[in-house]
Amino acid sequence: KKLTLIKHEPTKVMFGTMLHPFDSFKAIKYQQKGSILLATIVMVLYFVSTLAMDMYSGFMHVLFNKSTYNATYTFIMTVGLIGLFSIANWGMATLFEGKGTFKEVYITTCYAFLPQVIYNVFYAVFSNVFTPEEGLILTVVNVICLALSIIIMCVGMMEIHEFGMLKFVGIMIITVLAMAVVVFVAFMVGILITQMITFIGTIIQEIRYR
């Protein structure tokens, strides 16, 4: 009798994306075995593990001042990045006849960061053990996990959108451009709102003095 370590099918499919990405994303696409809950858990774990890696890694491997660390920036670069990419990719792919739903894009994006969660935890723990000379091990693990994340993302997006390699690359470039436009617009709107608040505050102060 075959031993099954994970009996919960969506969980099995999620971890299967790291070993059998093609089969796993076919199951997500055609058998509805992806889980928004599990995807969101991975996203939260990515944020938390990034915080842990930055704050609790060994002092010999830290490249910034922990006293000036900004968790908000980390949140934007983890949760915010995943959310923005999911929206941009779904929108751009839909314009070019992509078959993936927003749910599938979100799940695929989150699952692709699972190796990064593993690396972050590995780094947070073993950076307190390894010497700078042994830091090469951390670099190797980082490269492996990063490559695995890229493979999962590529295979996943091609499967759910039913794209070939060339069309996938084109959509990814357009997605990045769309993300840049959204960030730029948000930045400009933020500046405009700040200036309006400052202007209104100045008017209120002048009225009070008069």
RALIN-V996658 format. One record per helix or strand of 3 or more residues. SS is the DSSP state (@ for helix, = for strand). FROM is the first residue (numbers start at 0). LEN is the number of residues. If there is no record, write none. Layout:
# RALIN-V996658
ss=SS from=FROM len=LEN
ss=SS from=FROM len=LEN
This chain:
# RALIN-V996658
ss=@ from=8 len=8
ss=@ from=20 len=10
ss=@ from=35 len=21
ss=@ from=58 len=3
ss=@ from=65 len=3
ss=@ from=70 len=25
ss=@ from=101 len=11
ss=@ from=113 len=13
ss=@ from=131 len=30
ss=@ from=164 len=45
